[in-house]
Amino acid sequence: MISRDLTFIVGGARSGKSAYAERLAADSGLPVTYIATAAVPVGAYADSEFNERIGHHRARRPAHWGLVEASLDLAGALDAAAAPGRCVLIDCLTLWLATLLCPPDSESPRPDWRERIDAFAAACERARGTVLVVSNEIGMGVVPMGAATRLYVDELGRLNQRIAALADRATLVAAGLPLVLKAPQS
């Protein structure tokens, strides 16, 4: 019985990581559920450039893929979608964590952000089927200025490490090219 096949895909902005994950999902031959984590900015927080990015991702996805929008309850979305004989693509942890640590209606992180991260890691551990998780690698530069930015960079680094450790496979995408960081043991 196949239990879980978890692949972690990480890369910089515009590295090709989402397109790579989408190819893996399409090539799996399984029914795909795409879990989008972006909280679409509205009202005073509306951002036309960000909405264009979302539109680009929407246009690239096959119409027959299922879609779940999960800007907060990523664990619940994964629990509901993951099953043997199915593929779940989560894009991406970066935006999900931003929603937790930098909610648009508050100057402080959500009070339950740590619990939500723990719940998501636990959902990854119990997930069945094929799961592809996309995230940004943003910690390869200098230590950022400002406590809020440092918290975000540090926590994304910790979250990436945590999911990569759980993953059966991990791939770094740079300039559209995948570099295998971790492969299943034979």
N, CA, C and O atoms as a DFTB+ gen file, in Angstrom:
744 C
 N C O
     1  1       0.840      -1.188       0.000
     2  2       0.000       0.000       0.000
     3  2       0.878       1.241       0.000
     4  3       1.814       1.347       0.792
     5  1       0.579       2.166      -0.877
     6  2       1.311       3.428      -0.906
     7  2       0.671       4.340       0.122
     8  3      -0.536       4.581       0.085
     9  1       1.478       4.844       1.034
    10  2       0.912       5.730       2.042
    11  2       1.089       7.186       1.638
    12  3       0.143       7.817       1.165
    13  1       2.265       7.716       1.815
    14  2       2.476       9.124       1.535
    15  2       3.684       9.296       0.637
    16  3       4.694       8.606       0.776
    17  1       3.554      10.230      -0.285
    18  2       4.653      10.612      -1.164
    19  2       4.721      12.136      -1.106
    20  3       4.015      12.823      -1.845
    21  1       5.568      12.656      -0.230
    22  2       5.652      14.098       0.021
    23  2       6.897      14.662      -0.644
    24  3       8.017      14.227      -0.374
    25  1       6.682      15.639      -1.519
    26  2       7.781      16.312      -2.209
    27  2       7.770      17.782      -1.830
    28  3       6.740      18.450      -1.927
    29  1       8.924      18.283      -1.396
    30  2       9.097      19.694      -1.039
    31  2       9.885      20.373      -2.148
    32  3      10.968      19.915      -2.515
    33  1       9.345      21.466      -2.685
    34  2       9.967      22.192      -3.790
    35  2      10.215      23.620      -3.325
    36  3       9.287      24.326      -2.930
    37  1      11.463      24.033      -3.375
    38  2      11.841      25.341      -2.868
    39  2      12.665      26.070      -3.915
    40  3      13.374      25.443      -4.702
    41  1      12.572      27.378      -3.924
    42  2      13.365      28.189      -4.844
    43  2      13.085      29.654      -4.603
    44  3      12.217      30.010      -3.807
    45  1      13.814      30.486      -5.284
    46  2      13.637      31.925      -5.154
    47  2      12.433      32.412      -5.939
    48  3      11.762      31.642      -6.626
    49  1      12.172      33.715      -5.822
    50  2      11.085      34.332      -6.583
    51  2      11.365      34.177      -8.070
    52  3      12.477      34.422      -8.536
    53  1      10.350      33.771      -8.799
    54  2      10.429      33.597     -10.257
    55  2      11.503      32.591     -10.678
    56  3      12.099      32.713     -11.748
    57  1      11.738      31.600      -9.822
    58  2      12.742      30.573     -10.128
    59  2      12.193      29.464     -11.005
    60  3      12.964      28.704     -11.593
    61  1      10.868      29.356     -11.105
    62  2      10.248      28.276     -11.850
    63  2       9.729      27.166     -10.959
    64  3       9.322      26.114     -11.453
    65  1       9.737      27.385      -9.638
    66  2       9.332      26.323      -8.710
    67  2       7.864      25.944      -8.865
    68  3       7.533      24.759      -8.814
    69  1       6.979      26.914      -9.052
    70  2       5.556      26.592      -9.206
    71  2       5.304      25.842     -10.506
    72  3       4.559      24.862     -10.524
    73  1       5.913      26.291     -11.582
    74  2       5.748      25.597     -12.869
    75  2       6.284      24.173     -12.784
    76  3       5.688      23.253     -13.342
    77  1       7.397      23.986     -12.094
    78  2       7.957      22.646     -11.905
    79  2       6.979      21.771     -11.113
    80  3       6.724      20.626     -11.487
    81  1       6.438      22.309     -10.028
    82  2       5.476      21.552      -9.220
    83  2       4.235      21.207     -10.038
    84  3       3.697      20.106      -9.920
    85  1       3.785      22.139     -10.860
    86  2       2.614      21.884     -11.705
    87  2       2.907      20.770     -12.717
    88  3       2.035      19.947     -12.996
    89  1       4.114      20.739     -13.263
    90  2       4.482      19.648     -14.184
    91  2       4.477      18.302     -13.454
    92  3       3.988      17.305     -13.985
    93  1       5.026      18.280     -12.228
    94  2       5.010      17.041     -11.452
    95  2       3.576      16.577     -11.196
    96  3       3.270      15.390     -11.312
    97  1       2.710      17.515     -10.851
    98  2       1.308      17.165     -10.594
    99  2       0.657      16.612     -11.857
   100  3      -0.014      15.581     -11.813
   101  1       0.855      17.296     -12.979
   102  2       0.263      16.842     -14.240
   103  2       0.818      15.481     -14.645
   104  3       0.079      14.610     -15.103
   105  1       2.121      15.306     -14.471
   106  2       2.765      14.044     -14.854
   107  2       2.394      12.883     -13.934
   108  3       2.614      11.725     -14.290
   109  1       1.837      13.171     -12.762
   110  2       1.472      12.094     -11.831
   111  2       0.348      11.238     -12.395
   112  3       0.213      10.074     -12.017
   113  1      -0.458      11.788     -13.287
   114  2      -1.597      11.054     -13.836
   115  2      -2.746      10.914     -12.853
   116  3      -3.729      10.230     -13.138
   117  1      -2.634      11.551     -11.708
   118  2      -3.655      11.462     -10.665
   119  2      -4.584      12.675     -10.721
   120  3      -4.213      13.716     -11.265
   121  1      -5.777      12.547     -10.167
   122  2      -6.611      13.742      -9.999
   123  2      -5.876      14.716      -9.072
   124  3      -5.331      14.315      -8.044
   125  1      -5.867      15.999      -9.448
   126  2      -5.085      16.998      -8.722
   127  2      -6.006      17.990      -8.014
   128  3      -6.982      18.480      -8.582
   129  1      -5.664      18.267      -6.760
   130  2      -6.273      19.377      -6.026
   131  2      -5.172      20.391      -5.767
   132  3      -4.147      20.073      -5.163
   133  1      -5.391      21.610      -6.227
   134  2      -4.442      22.705      -6.051
   135  2      -4.910      23.511      -4.850
   136  3      -6.021      24.040      -4.846
   137  1      -4.064      23.604      -3.835
   138  2      -4.388      24.413      -2.661
   139  2      -3.614      25.718      -2.775
   140  3      -2.389      25.745      -2.661
   141  1      -4.347      26.789      -2.999
   142  2      -3.767      28.131      -3.120
   143  2      -3.796      28.793      -1.751
   144  3      -4.830      28.811      -1.084
   145  1      -2.666      29.333      -1.341
   146  2      -2.569      29.889       0.007
   147  2      -2.617      31.409       0.048
   148  3      -2.661      31.992       1.132
   149  1      -2.610      32.055      -1.093
   150  2      -2.579      33.520      -1.112
   151  2      -3.881      34.093      -0.589
   152  3      -4.962      33.675      -1.005
   153  1      -3.782      35.033       0.307
   154  2      -4.937      35.813       0.737
   155  2      -5.047      36.974      -0.243
   156  3      -4.187      37.855      -0.261
   157  1      -6.084      36.982      -1.047
   158  2      -6.226      38.009      -2.083
   159  2      -6.481      39.347      -1.406
   160  3      -7.458      39.492      -0.671
   161  1      -5.611      40.332      -1.647
   162  2      -5.784      41.641      -1.015
   163  2      -7.031      42.351      -1.547
   164  3      -7.283      42.370      -2.751
   165  1      -7.801      42.932      -0.631
   166  2      -9.008      43.667      -1.008
   167  2      -9.035      45.011      -0.297
   168  3      -8.268      45.256       0.634
   169  1      -9.919      45.862      -0.750
   170  2     -10.114      47.157      -0.104
   171  2      -8.837      47.978      -0.094
   172  3      -8.171      48.126      -1.118
   173  1      -8.507      48.508       1.069
   174  2      -7.313      49.350       1.204
   175  2      -6.042      48.561       0.941
   176  3      -4.993      49.145       0.673
   177  1      -6.128      47.232       1.015
   178  2      -4.950      46.394       0.813
   179  2      -4.844      45.866      -0.614
   180  3      -3.924      45.109      -0.925
   181  1      -5.770      46.255      -1.480
   182  2      -5.774      45.773      -2.861
   183  2      -4.438      46.079      -3.529
   184  3      -3.853      47.140      -3.315
   185  1      -3.973      45.154      -4.326
   186  2      -2.670      45.260      -4.960
   187  2      -2.803      44.685      -6.363
   188  3      -2.871      43.467      -6.526
   189  1      -2.839      45.540      -7.372
   190  2      -3.093      45.071      -8.734
   191  2      -1.969      44.169      -9.243
   192  3      -2.237      43.213      -9.970
   193  1      -0.719      44.451      -8.879
   194  2       0.388      43.605      -9.330
   195  2       0.275      42.209      -8.731
   196  3       0.518      41.220      -9.423
   197  1      -0.087      42.115      -7.461
   198  2      -0.245      40.812      -6.818
   199  2      -1.411      40.061      -7.444
   200  3      -1.327      38.854      -7.667
   201  1      -2.499      40.772      -7.727
   202  2      -3.640      40.140      -8.387
   203  2      -3.258      39.623      -9.774
   204  3      -3.787      38.602     -10.212
   205  1      -2.354      40.303     -10.471
   206  2      -1.862      39.809     -11.761
   207  2      -1.079      38.513     -11.578
   208  3      -1.197      37.597     -12.391
   209  1      -0.289      38.432     -10.522
   210  2       0.456      37.196     -10.232
   211  2      -0.506      36.031     -10.008
   212  3      -0.304      34.933     -10.529
   213  1      -1.543      36.285      -9.235
   214  2      -2.547      35.251      -8.980
   215  2      -3.212      34.849     -10.289
   216  3      -3.423      33.664     -10.543
   217  1      -3.539      35.826     -11.113
   218  2      -4.152      35.541     -12.414
   219  2      -3.259      34.688     -13.296
   220  3      -3.742      33.805     -14.005
   221  1      -1.969      34.943     -13.257
   222  2      -1.005      34.153     -14.041
   223  2      -1.038      32.690     -13.593
   224  3      -1.046      31.782     -14.425
   225  1      -1.056      32.466     -12.287
   226  2      -1.118      31.097     -11.761
   227  2      -2.436      30.434     -12.146
   228  3      -2.457      29.266     -12.534
   229  1      -3.526      31.171     -12.038
   230  2      -4.838      30.616     -12.409
   231  2      -4.864      30.209     -13.877
   232  3      -5.359      29.134     -14.217
   233  1      -4.339      31.053     -14.738
   234  2      -4.369      30.781     -16.178
   235  2      -3.538      29.558     -16.543
   236  3      -3.850      28.858     -17.506
   237  1      -2.499      29.302     -15.790
   238  2      -1.595      28.193     -16.079
   239  2      -2.153      26.843     -15.617
   240  3      -1.764      25.800     -16.141
   241  1      -3.060      26.862     -14.643
   242  2      -3.606      25.606     -14.093
   243  2      -4.639      25.001     -15.039
   244  3      -5.464      25.722     -15.599
   245  1      -4.597      23.694     -15.218
   246  2      -5.644      23.034     -16.003
   247  2      -7.020      23.225     -15.355
   248  3      -7.146      23.194     -14.131
   249  1      -8.038      23.421     -16.180
   250  2      -9.393      23.683     -15.687
   251  2      -9.966      22.504     -14.901
   252  3     -10.819      22.701     -14.035
   253  1      -9.512      21.287     -15.186
   254  2     -10.071      20.119     -14.510
   255  2      -9.470      19.862     -13.120
   256  3      -9.943      18.982     -12.400
   257  1      -8.446      20.612     -12.741
   258  2      -7.899      20.457     -11.402
   259  2      -8.861      21.060     -10.389
   260  3      -9.492      22.085     -10.645
   261  1      -8.961      20.413      -9.245
   262  2      -9.731      20.990      -8.156
   263  2      -8.966      22.155      -7.547
   264  3      -7.738      22.204      -7.617
   265  1      -9.683      23.079      -6.958
   266  2      -9.058      24.248      -6.331
   267  2      -9.631      24.441      -4.936
   268  3     -10.845      24.423      -4.736
   269  1      -8.729      24.627      -3.973
   270  2      -9.102      24.977      -2.613
   271  2      -8.288      26.214      -2.258
   272  3      -7.072      26.242      -2.446
   273  1      -8.960      27.228      -1.748
   274  2      -8.253      28.423      -1.283
   275  2      -8.165      28.338       0.228
   276  3      -9.182      28.292       0.921
   277  1      -6.942      28.316       0.732
   278  2      -6.705      28.102       2.166
   279  2      -5.657      29.079       2.662
   280  3      -4.487      28.723       2.803
   281  1      -6.070      30.297       2.924
   282  2      -5.098      31.290       3.388
   283  2      -4.782      31.141       4.872
   284  3      -3.774      31.672       5.337
   285  1      -5.622      30.430       5.628
   286  2      -5.345      30.226       7.052
   287  2      -5.280      28.749       7.436
   288  3      -4.271      28.299       7.978
   289  1      -6.340      27.990       7.163
   290  2      -6.420      26.604       7.625
   291  2      -5.821      25.647       6.602
   292  3      -6.534      24.871       5.966
   293  1      -4.511      25.715       6.456
   294  2      -3.820      24.859       5.504
   295  2      -3.853      23.397       5.951
   296  3      -3.957      22.498       5.116
   297  1      -3.766      23.157       7.242
   298  2      -3.833      21.786       7.753
   299  2      -5.178      21.158       7.407
   300  3      -5.226      20.022       6.935
   301  1      -6.253      21.872       7.633
   302  2      -7.580      21.354       7.332
   303  2      -7.767      21.104       5.848
   304  3      -8.375      20.108       5.456
   305  1      -7.249      22.002       5.017
   306  2      -7.354      21.832       3.568
   307  2      -6.586      20.601       3.114
   308  3      -7.076      19.840       2.280
   309  1      -5.382      20.394       3.655
   310  2      -4.595      19.219       3.292
   311  2      -5.280      17.943       3.774
   312  3      -5.358      16.964       3.032
   313  1      -5.773      17.947       5.004
   314  2      -6.480      16.776       5.520
   315  2      -7.657      16.403       4.626
   316  3      -7.888      15.222       4.367
   317  1      -8.393      17.389       4.157
   318  2      -9.577      17.130       3.338
   319  2      -9.223      16.643       1.935
   320  3      -9.970      15.859       1.349
   321  1      -8.099      17.093       1.391
   322  2      -7.766      16.808      -0.010
   323  2      -6.882      15.590      -0.203
   324  3      -6.987      14.913      -1.226
   325  1      -6.021      15.296       0.747
   326  2      -5.042      14.216       0.566
   327  2      -5.703      12.855       0.726
   328  3      -6.432      12.605       1.686
   329  1      -5.430      11.980      -0.239
   330  2      -5.969      10.625      -0.191
   331  2      -5.182       9.753      -1.157
   332  3      -4.626      10.253      -2.135
   333  1      -5.132       8.459      -0.892
   334  2      -4.462       7.572      -1.850
   335  2      -5.073       7.749      -3.245
   336  3      -6.286       7.887      -3.398
   337  1      -4.202       7.742      -4.251
   338  2      -4.672       7.896      -5.621
   339  2      -4.997       9.317      -6.013
   340  3      -5.623       9.550      -7.047
   341  1      -4.579      10.271      -5.199
   342  2      -4.816      11.694      -5.487
   343  2      -3.505      12.460      -5.335
   344  3      -2.591      12.018      -4.638
   345  1      -3.427      13.601      -5.990
   346  2      -2.273      14.496      -5.879
   347  2      -2.758      15.842      -5.353
   348  3      -3.743      16.398      -5.839
   349  1      -2.049      16.353      -4.354
   350  2      -2.333      17.677      -3.797
   351  2      -1.112      18.545      -4.025
   352  3       0.006      18.156      -3.688
   353  1      -1.323      19.721      -4.597
   354  2      -0.239      20.679      -4.813
   355  2      -0.546      21.909      -3.963
   356  3      -1.573      22.558      -4.157
   357  1       0.337      22.228      -3.028
   358  2       0.187      23.398      -2.156
   359  2       1.139      24.473      -2.641
   360  3       2.352      24.266      -2.683
   361  1       0.588      25.625      -3.009
   362  2       1.406      26.732      -3.509
   363  2       0.922      28.027      -2.865
   364  3      -0.140      28.521      -3.243
   365  1       1.643      28.587      -1.926
   366  2       2.905      28.172      -1.377
   367  2       2.956      28.498       0.111
   368  3       2.132      29.257       0.622
   369  1       3.932      27.916       0.797
   370  2       4.094      28.168       2.228
   371  2       4.469      29.614       2.516
   372  3       4.129      30.152       3.570
   373  1       5.158      30.231       1.593
   374  2       5.633      31.607       1.781
   375  2       4.474      32.569       2.023
   376  3       4.495      33.362       2.964
   377  1       3.458      32.486       1.155
   378  2       2.305      33.381       1.289
   379  2       1.456      33.011       2.494
   380  3       0.908      33.884       3.167
   381  1       1.346      31.704       2.766
   382  2       0.582      31.271       3.927
   383  2       1.195      31.814       5.216
   384  3       0.485      32.335       6.076
   385  1       2.520      31.688       5.345
   386  2       3.181      32.196       6.546
   387  2       3.051      33.714       6.648
   388  3       2.899      34.253       7.745
   389  1       3.109      34.401       5.515
   390  2       2.941      35.857       5.530
   391  2       1.574      36.234       6.089
   392  3       1.455      37.200       6.843
   393  1       0.546      35.480       5.723
   394  2      -0.798      35.751       6.240
   395  2      -0.863      35.527       7.742
   396  3      -1.581      36.235       8.447
   397  1      -0.116      34.543       8.233
   398  2      -0.109      34.269       9.671
   399  2       0.680      35.325      10.451
   400  3       0.238      35.784      11.505
   401  1       1.847      35.707       9.929
   402  2       2.719      36.622      10.672
   403  2       2.434      38.094      10.400
   404  3       2.729      38.954      11.230
   405  1       1.866      38.377       9.250
   406  2       1.626      39.769       8.852
   407  2       0.192      39.931       8.342
   408  3      -0.008      40.316       7.190
   409  1      -0.808      39.643       9.181
   410  2      -2.183      39.763       8.696
   411  2      -2.481      41.210       8.292
   412  3      -2.015      42.141       8.949
   413  1      -3.250      41.405       7.222
   414  2      -3.472      42.763       6.719
   415  2      -4.232      43.658       7.686
   416  3      -4.162      44.882       7.574
   417  1      -4.949      43.077       8.625
   418  2      -5.758      43.884       9.534
   419  2      -5.129      44.053      10.917
   420  3      -5.804      44.457      11.864
   421  1      -3.826      43.740      11.030
   422  2      -3.187      43.806      12.341
   423  2      -1.709      44.145      12.203
   424  3      -1.087      43.877      11.175
   425  1      -1.169      44.728      13.239
   426  2       0.264      45.023      13.286
   427  2       1.052      43.871      13.914
   428  3       2.282      43.889      13.941
   429  1       0.326      42.874      14.415
   430  2       0.956      41.753      15.112
   431  2       0.607      40.444      14.418
   432  3      -0.411      40.347      13.732
   433  1       1.458      39.437      14.602
   434  2       1.123      38.118      14.065
   435  2      -0.178      37.586      14.664
   436  3      -0.581      37.995      15.753
   437  1      -0.827      36.675      13.948
   438  2      -2.013      36.009      14.490
   439  2      -1.593      35.295      15.774
   440  3      -0.517      34.698      15.809
   441  1      -2.395      35.338      16.810
   442  2      -1.988      34.711      18.070
   443  2      -1.805      33.194      17.969
   444  3      -1.105      32.602      18.791
   445  1      -2.426      32.563      16.972
   446  2      -2.354      31.106      16.836
   447  2      -1.377      30.650      15.751
   448  3      -1.468      29.513      15.289
   449  1      -0.446      31.510      15.337
   450  2       0.402      31.167      14.196
   451  2       1.246      29.924      14.460
   452  3       1.405      29.096      13.563
   453  1       1.786      29.772      15.653
   454  2       2.603      28.591      15.945
   455  2       1.769      27.311      15.904
   456  3       2.213      26.288      15.381
   457  1       0.579      27.377      16.451
   458  2      -0.309      26.213      16.444
   459  2      -0.684      25.825      15.015
   460  3      -0.778      24.638      14.705
   461  1      -0.897      26.803      14.150
   462  2      -1.247      26.516      12.754
   463  2      -0.066      25.853      12.023
   464  3      -0.268      24.959      11.201
   465  1       1.152      26.289      12.323
   466  2       2.331      25.645      11.725
   467  2       2.444      24.204      12.215
   468  3       2.677      23.289      11.424
   469  1       2.277      24.006      13.527
   470  2       2.326      22.645      14.075
   471  2       1.244      21.764      13.454
   472  3       1.494      20.603      13.130
   473  1       0.053      22.312      13.289
   474  2      -1.052      21.542      12.706
   475  2      -0.748      21.185      11.257
   476  3      -1.063      20.080      10.815
   477  1      -0.137      22.108      10.510
   478  2       0.197      21.807       9.121
   479  2       1.272      20.719       9.043
   480  3       1.164      19.805       8.226
   481  1       2.299      20.809       9.878
   482  2       3.345      19.772       9.872
   483  2       2.737      18.414      10.213
   484  3       3.094      17.408       9.599
   485  1       1.831      18.374      11.175
   486  2       1.167      17.118      11.533
   487  2       0.317      16.607      10.368
   488  3       0.267      15.401      10.125
   489  1      -0.350      17.507       9.647
   490  2      -1.145      17.113       8.479
   491  2      -0.243      16.529       7.395
   492  3      -0.626      15.572       6.721
   493  1       0.943      17.092       7.222
   494  2       1.899      16.537       6.253
   495  2       2.312      15.126       6.655
   496  3       2.450      14.250       5.802
   497  1       2.508      14.908       7.942
   498  2       2.917      13.576       8.417
   499  2       1.838      12.528       8.189
   500  3       2.151      11.380       7.875
   501  1       0.576      12.906       8.342
   502  2      -0.498      11.917       8.211
   503  2      -1.112      11.867       6.812
   504  3      -1.949      11.009       6.533
   505  1      -0.704      12.775       5.942
   506  2      -1.274      12.832       4.594
   507  2      -1.021      11.531       3.847
   508  3       0.021      10.898       4.016
   509  1      -1.963      11.149       3.037
   510  2      -1.847       9.976       2.182
   511  2      -1.975      10.432       0.745
   512  3      -2.654      11.417       0.457
   513  1      -1.325       9.718      -0.154
   514  2      -1.329      10.108      -1.556
   515  2      -0.091      10.925      -1.875
   516  3       0.876      10.937      -1.114
   517  1      -0.135      11.595      -2.992
   518  2       0.981      12.422      -3.449
   519  2       0.733      13.863      -3.020
   520  3      -0.320      14.431      -3.307
   521  1       1.705      14.448      -2.333
   522  2       1.600      15.833      -1.865
   523  2       2.843      16.584      -2.321
   524  3       3.971      16.163      -2.061
   525  1       2.622      17.693      -3.002
   526  2       3.693      18.577      -3.463
   527  2       3.557      19.899      -2.719
   528  3       2.504      20.535      -2.773
   529  1       4.607      20.316      -2.030
   530  2       4.576      21.550      -1.242
   531  2       5.620      22.504      -1.802
   532  3       6.797      22.158      -1.899
   533  1       5.184      23.711      -2.171
   534  2       6.058      24.734      -2.751
   535  2       6.334      25.818      -1.718
   536  3       5.443      26.211      -0.963
   537  1       7.573      26.298      -1.690
   538  2       7.931      27.401      -0.798
   539  2       9.081      28.197      -1.402
   540  3       9.777      27.727      -2.302
   541  1       9.264      29.392      -0.898
   542  2      10.384      30.228      -1.327
   543  2      11.577      30.016      -0.410
   544  3      11.427      29.774       0.787
   545  1      12.751      30.111      -0.989
   546  2      13.992      30.166      -0.224
   547  2      14.371      31.637      -0.176
   548  3      14.776      32.215      -1.185
   549  1      14.238      32.236       0.996
   550  2      14.537      33.664       1.101
   551  2      15.680      33.949       2.061
   552  3      16.021      35.111       2.283
   553  1      16.273      32.918       2.632
   554  2      17.293      33.117       3.651
   555  2      18.714      33.043       3.153
   556  3      19.621      32.780       3.944
   557  1      18.946      33.263       1.875
   558  2      20.305      33.133       1.344
   559  2      21.038      34.468       1.285
   560  3      22.153      34.547       0.768
   561  1      20.420      35.501       1.808
   562  2      21.032      36.822       1.750
   563  2      21.465      37.286       3.125
   564  3      21.720      36.479       4.020
   565  1      21.543      38.583       3.278
   566  2      21.965      39.179       4.544
   567  2      20.833      39.101       5.559
   568  3      19.677      38.899       5.188
   569  1      21.154      39.257       6.816
   570  2      20.143      39.307       7.867
   571  2      19.337      40.591       7.656
   572  3      19.913      41.678       7.610
   573  1      18.011      40.477       7.527
   574  2      17.202      41.658       7.211
   575  2      17.089      42.620       8.387
   576  3      17.237      42.241       9.549
   577  1      16.825      43.864       8.049
   578  2      16.606      44.903       9.050
   579  2      15.163      44.821       9.525
   580  3      14.269      44.489       8.745
   581  1      14.935      45.115      10.772
   582  2      13.584      45.160      11.325
   583  2      13.173      43.838      11.940
   584  3      13.357      42.779      11.341
   585  1      12.620      43.904      13.130
   586  2      12.250      42.707      13.880
   587  2      11.195      41.879      13.157
   588  3      11.295      40.653      13.132
   589  1      10.191      42.517      12.570
   590  2       9.120      41.780      11.897
   591  2       9.660      41.019      10.689
   592  3       9.272      39.875      10.450
   593  1      10.541      41.640       9.941
   594  2      11.117      40.979       8.768
   595  2      12.020      39.832       9.188
   596  3      12.004      38.769       8.566
   597  1      12.811      40.037      10.238
   598  2      13.665      38.952      10.736
   599  2      12.825      37.783      11.228
   600  3      13.162      36.626      10.977
   601  1      11.732      38.078      11.930
   602  2      10.847      37.008      12.396
   603  2      10.338      36.206      11.201
   604  3      10.348      34.975      11.226
   605  1       9.897      36.900      10.163
   606  2       9.360      36.215       8.983
   607  2      10.425      35.343       8.310
   608  3      10.177      34.173       8.021
   609  1      11.593      35.905       8.064
   610  2      12.672      35.154       7.411
   611  2      13.078      33.958       8.262
   612  3      13.247      32.858       7.737
   613  1      13.237      34.156       9.556
   614  2      13.622      33.067      10.451
   615  2      12.562      31.968      10.481
   616  3      12.887      30.783      10.395
   617  1      11.299      32.361      10.603
   618  2      10.237      31.359      10.704
   619  2      10.018      30.628       9.388
   620  3       9.701      29.438       9.397
   621  1      10.179      31.309       8.251
   622  2      10.064      30.608       6.977
   623  2      11.212      29.607       6.839
   624  3      11.006      28.488       6.368
   625  1      12.403      30.000       7.242
   626  2      13.531      29.063       7.216
   627  2      13.270      27.840       8.078
   628  3      13.557      26.715       7.670
   629  1      12.726      28.057       9.271
   630  2      12.411      26.927      10.157
   631  2      11.304      26.049       9.570
   632  3      11.387      24.822       9.624
   633  1      10.266      26.682       9.006
   634  2       9.176      25.938       8.394
   635  2       9.686      25.126       7.206
   636  3       9.340      23.953       7.068
   637  1      10.498      25.732       6.352
   638  2      11.071      25.011       5.217
   639  2      11.887      23.804       5.684
   640  3      11.763      22.714       5.125
   641  1      12.712      23.999       6.699
   642  2      13.505      22.879       7.225
   643  2      12.615      21.763       7.758
   644  3      12.889      20.581       7.550
   645  1      11.569      22.146       8.432
   646  2      10.668      21.168       9.046
   647  2       9.960      20.326       7.977
   648  3       9.880      19.104       8.100
   649  1       9.451      20.976       6.938
   650  2       8.736      20.242       5.897
   651  2       9.725      19.439       5.050
   652  3       9.418      18.318       4.646
   653  1      10.895      19.992       4.778
   654  2      11.916      19.243       4.027
   655  2      12.327      17.980       4.784
   656  3      12.562      16.941       4.167
   657  1      12.415      18.058       6.097
   658  2      12.777      16.882       6.891
   659  2      11.701      15.802       6.811
   660  3      12.020      14.613       6.832
   661  1      10.446      16.193       6.720
   662  2       9.341      15.235       6.603
   663  2       9.235      14.649       5.198
   664  3       8.723      13.546       5.008
   665  1       9.728      15.405       4.218
   666  2       9.529      15.045       2.815
   667  2      10.331      13.819       2.405
   668  3      11.418      13.552       2.918
   669  1       9.752      13.081       1.458
   670  2      10.463      11.969       0.833
   671  2      11.464      12.499      -0.185
   672  3      12.522      11.909      -0.404
   673  1      11.109      13.625      -0.802
   674  2      11.951      14.276      -1.814
   675  2      11.983      15.771      -1.532
   676  3      11.019      16.344      -1.026
   677  1      13.110      16.391      -1.867
   678  2      13.218      17.851      -1.807
   679  2      13.995      18.296      -3.031
   680  3      15.016      17.708      -3.387
   681  1      13.492      19.351      -3.673
   682  2      14.109      19.861      -4.893
   683  2      14.247      21.370      -4.786
   684  3      13.304      22.061      -4.402
   685  1      15.419      21.879      -5.125
   686  2      15.662      23.311      -5.242
   687  2      15.548      23.655      -6.718
   688  3      16.179      23.015      -7.559
   689  1      14.744      24.666      -7.036
   690  2      14.619      25.117      -8.418
   691  2      15.289      26.483      -8.520
   692  3      14.962      27.408      -7.777
   693  1      16.228      26.591      -9.450
   694  2      16.923      27.855      -9.713
   695  2      17.003      28.026     -11.222
   696  3      17.401      27.103     -11.933
   697  1      16.632      29.190     -11.706
   698  2      16.661      29.486     -13.144
   699  2      15.882      28.449     -13.945
   700  3      16.245      28.115     -15.073
   701  1      14.796      27.942     -13.337
   702  2      13.964      26.960     -14.009
   703  2      14.503      25.546     -14.009
   704  3      13.893      24.651     -14.596
   705  1      15.635      25.329     -13.361
   706  2      16.269      24.011     -13.362
   707  2      16.152      23.362     -11.991
   708  3      16.524      23.965     -10.984
   709  1      15.634      22.130     -11.946
   710  2      15.507      21.450     -10.655
   711  2      16.828      20.791     -10.228
   712  3      17.505      20.150     -11.032
   713  1      17.166      20.959      -8.985
   714  2      18.337      20.322      -8.381
   715  2      17.847      19.475      -7.213
   716  3      17.320      20.017      -6.241
   717  1      18.009      18.180      -7.287
   718  2      17.530      17.289      -6.252
   719  2      18.397      17.456      -4.999
   720  3      19.618      17.301      -5.033
   721  1      17.723      17.775      -3.901
   722  2      18.403      17.907      -2.611
   723  2      18.251      16.653      -1.775
   724  3      19.116      16.320      -0.966
   725  1      17.124      15.952      -1.981
   726  2      16.835      14.775      -1.189
   727  2      15.998      13.832      -2.045
   728  3      15.015      14.244      -2.661
   729  1      16.394      12.575      -2.077
   730  2      15.665      11.560      -2.838
   731  2      15.366      10.392      -1.914
   732  3      16.052      10.203      -0.909
   733  1      14.340       9.602      -2.249
   734  2      14.035       8.430      -1.414
   735  2      15.213       7.473      -1.342
   736  3      15.955       7.304      -2.310
   737  1      15.367       6.868      -0.213
   738  2      16.423       5.867      -0.026
   739  2      15.982       4.585      -0.714
   740  3      14.834       4.163      -0.571
   741  1      16.888       3.964      -1.460
   742  2      16.556       2.714      -2.142
   743  2      16.863       1.512      -1.298
   744  3      16.640       0.381      -1.730
